Amino acid sequence: MTPAAPRTVLLVEDHAMTRALVQRSLEDDGFVVTAVDSARGAIRAFDDVDPDVLVADINLGAGPNGVELATILRAHAP
């Protein structure tokens, strides 16, 4: 049986330490993680990453929040 391809995660967290901890935890569990620090960065990275899942902080500072980001990305690639 062929092993399943690793799942990709787009991680969006504006606090560097939290972002690093979550990224490491996900990678330790076998996920391929692209981590960015803003909603705008996530929107820019989305097409290149083609993630299986989005993990986003709700409060991302200026710009779209995590819920708005999920709505934007879902409309882009349902």
C-alpha positions in Angstrom: 0.0 0.0 0.0 1.4 3.4 -0.9 1.7 5.8 2.0 -0.6 8.8 1.9 0.9 12.1 0.9 1.5 14.5 3.8 -1.3 17.0 4.4 -0.4 20.7 4.0 -1.4 23.4 6.4 -1.4 27.1 6.0 -0.8 28.5 9.4 -1.6 32.2 10.1 -0.5 33.6 13.4 0.8 37.1 14.1 2.7 36.3 17.3 6.1 34.8 16.3 6.5 32.5 19.4 3.0 31.1 19.1 3.4 30.6 15.3 6.7 28.8 15.9 5.2 26.5 18.6 2.1 25.6 16.5 4.2 25.0 13.4 6.6 22.7 15.2 3.8 20.8 16.8 2.1 20.3 13.4 5.3 19.3 11.7 6.1 16.8 14.5 2.7 15.2 13.7 3.7 14.9 10.0 2.1 17.9 8.4 3.8 20.1 5.9 3.4 23.7 7.2 3.6 27.0 5.6 3.5 29.7 8.3 2.7 33.4 7.7 2.2 36.3 10.1 -0.8 38.0 8.5 -4.0 37.5 6.5 -2.5 39.4 3.6 0.5 37.0 3.7 -1.9 34.0 3.7 -3.8 35.4 0.7 -0.5 35.8 -1.2 0.7 32.3 -0.3 -2.5 30.5 -0.8 -2.2 29.5 -4.5 1.4 28.3 -4.1 0.7 26.3 -1.0 -2.7 24.8 -2.0 -3.3 23.8 1.6 -5.5 21.0 2.8 -6.4 23.0 5.9 -6.2 26.6 7.2 -5.2 27.1 10.9 -5.7 30.8 11.7 -5.7 33.0 14.7 -9.0 35.0 15.0 -7.4 38.3 15.9 -4.7 39.0 13.3 -4.3 42.8 13.9 -4.8 45.1 10.9 -6.6 43.7 7.9 -8.9 40.7 7.7 -9.3 38.7 10.9 -9.1 34.9 10.9 -12.9 34.4 10.2 -12.8 36.9 7.3 -9.7 35.2 6.0 -11.3 31.8 5.9 -14.3 33.3 4.1 -12.1 35.0 1.5 -10.1 31.8 0.9 -13.1 29.6 0.7 -14.7 31.9 -1.9 -11.4 31.7 -3.8 -11.1 27.9 -3.8 -14.3 26.2 -2.5 
